Each structure stands twice: as structure tokens, then as C-alpha cells.
């Protein structure tokens, strides 16, 4: 079956996909007393911990007008935008890695496109991400109208391409993770280790601009900054923060890198999934 035919099958079963997404969300909150509030509590608590460590103990970004490490915006605002985007990515990768094996009975017994079991995880985690965005909005409004430490601009519309870019990236990586993990169980542990490392190799608690500035005196930091530009989440985070920054020339090349690499992951994911689909059905 060609790529076009597989994509068409997925589109044809979009109603089933939406049903699976709603099922995931219902199961997640079915026995929870706080329900939706956990979508806010989880990233907010994580943000406050990192703010305490880096902002209070290490005194990073406490003076945004003089502090370049957070692109001259309040550090907690800079960080929360990165944490929320990272949560969607991290949760999607973790869950898609187990998507096929966890639903192995339905995967084997139904004639649905098996990519749906991966895509529904990414979409359900994406909806949770959207439901967590009020945290970022609340911080933005506070620092705009109460603290007067940030100026918002029309580039907040760049949130839309950020969402699309991360959606494509998560689906692509998920389509690789799911079949490989179904065949090699140890791969789940490798994914967890890589994600822990990946958090610090993503511009969440520091700015790429700051690394470039430091690179003028330390060439090794310049090299690291250049490498991190190819992390597609660098583009996602930058798009989220663009509406809070005051700069004449956005880093379009980072956005281009992120787009190309995310699309490449999607193509690779479709190819890997197609090649491993038959071995998976025998294994599970």
C-alpha cells in the first residue's frame, strides 16, 4: 500500500480517530477528583520547581531588562512557555512508545489503520497541552499589565504554526517509537534516558541568543548553539516566545530547520511504520 493510500485511509477513519481521542481523555480523568485541573497543576508545579532552582537559587533572569539569558523577558515567563511545549513532546513520546503494545488486542483484531493508535495519543496529549495554555496566558497578562515587564505584540499568532510544527514532529517520532518499542522492549528505557537528557539540550531554561553571545568569548558555546538550532523544539519554543520579544529580525533559519526536520521525521515515521507493521503483528 502506497503512502498516499495509507494517508487516505487515516483521513477516511477520522471519526474513529476522534472517538479514540475522546476515550483517552475520558479514561484519564474518569476517576480523578480534580479532573481537568491536573492539566494545570502538573506543568505549573514543574515550572515553579525550575523557577525556584534557576530563578531563586541561581538568580537567573531576575532583571529581564539586563538579563540576556531569558531574552530580556521575565525568566518564569520564558521558562513556562518552554515547559508546556516540552510536556506535550515528552508525554507524546513516552505514550506513543507503548501505544501499539498497550492496545495489542484491538490492534490485531480490528481493520483500522494502525497508525491511528499512535496519532490518537499525540492528539489527546495535544488537547491536554491546549488546556494547559491558560497558565502561559495568565503569566503573560500578569507581566504585561501588573508588572509591566513585557510588551506583547501581534506575533502571538505564531502560536498556531508552533502547534502545527510540534504536532507533525510528535506524530513522526511516535510512528518510529511505537513499532520499534513493540519489537524491542528495552527501547522504552532508552527513550526515558534520552528524554531526560533532551530536556537540557532544548532551550527551555536558557536562550540560544545567550549562548551565541557567550560564544563570542567561548567558541565551544558557539558550536553548541549552532547544533541546538537543529533541535526542532528550538523552533517551537521560539515561535511561542516571539509575541513577547522585541527584536527586528527573528531567527527565520531556526524556524526553517525545525520545519524541515519535523517533516523529515513524519516521512521517516511513515516509512518505518510501514516496513515494521507485519513483524509487529506477529510479535504482539
WOQUIKA-V231371 format. One record per backbone hydrogen bond with DSSP energy under -0.5 kcal/mol. CO is the residue of the C=O (numbers start at 1). NH is the residue of the N-H. Records with the same first field share a line. If there is no record, write none. Layout:
# WOQUIKA-V231371
CO: NH + NH
This chain:
# WOQUIKA-V231371
2: 6
3: 7
4: 8
5: 9
6: 10
7: 11
8: 12
9: 13
11: 14
13: 17
14: 18
15: 19
16: 20
17: 21
18: 22
19: 23
20: 24
21: 25
22: 26
23: 27
24: 28
25: 29
26: 30
29: 32
34: 37
35: 38
36: 39 + 40
37: 40 + 41
38: 42
39: 43
40: 44
41: 45
42: 46
43: 47
44: 48
45: 49
46: 50
47: 51
48: 52
49: 53
50: 54 + 55
51: 55 + 56
52: 57
53: 58
54: 60
61: 75
63: 66 + 67
66: 68
67: 70 + 72
68: 71
69: 207
70: 73
74: 78
75: 79
76: 80
77: 81
78: 82
79: 83
80: 84
81: 85
82: 86
83: 87
84: 88
85: 89
86: 90
87: 91
88: 92
89: 93
90: 94
91: 95
92: 96
93: 97
95: 98
96: 99
98: 102
99: 103
101: 104
103: 107
104: 108
105: 109
106: 110
113: 116
114: 117
115: 118 + 119
116: 120
118: 122
119: 123
120: 124
121: 125
122: 126
123: 127
124: 128
125: 129
126: 130
127: 131
128: 132
129: 132 + 133
130: 133
132: 135 + 136
133: 137
134: 138
135: 139
136: 140
137: 141
138: 142
139: 143
140: 144
141: 145
142: 146 + 147 + 148
143: 149 + 150
150: 152
153: 156
154: 157
155: 158
156: 159
157: 160 + 161
158: 162
159: 163
160: 164
161: 165
162: 166
163: 167
164: 168
165: 169
166: 170
167: 171
168: 172
169: 173
170: 174
171: 175
172: 176
173: 176 + 177
174: 178
176: 180
177: 181
178: 182
179: 183
180: 184
184: 187
185: 188
186: 189 + 190
187: 191
188: 192
189: 193
190: 194
191: 195
192: 196
193: 197
194: 198
195: 199
196: 200
197: 200 + 201
199: 202
202: 204 + 205
207: 211
208: 212
209: 213
210: 214
211: 215
213: 216
214: 217 + 218
218: 221 + 222
219: 223
220: 224
221: 225
222: 226
223: 227
224: 228
225: 229
227: 230
228: 231
230: 232
231: 234 + 235
232: 236
233: 237
234: 238
235: 239
236: 240
237: 241
238: 242
241: 244 + 245
242: 245
243: 153
244: 151
245: 247
248: 250
250: 252
251: 254 + 255
252: 256
253: 257
254: 258
255: 259
256: 260
257: 261
258: 262
259: 263
260: 264
261: 265
262: 266
263: 267
264: 268
265: 269
266: 270
267: 271
268: 272
269: 273
270: 274
271: 275
272: 276
273: 277
276: 280
277: 281
278: 282
279: 283
280: 284
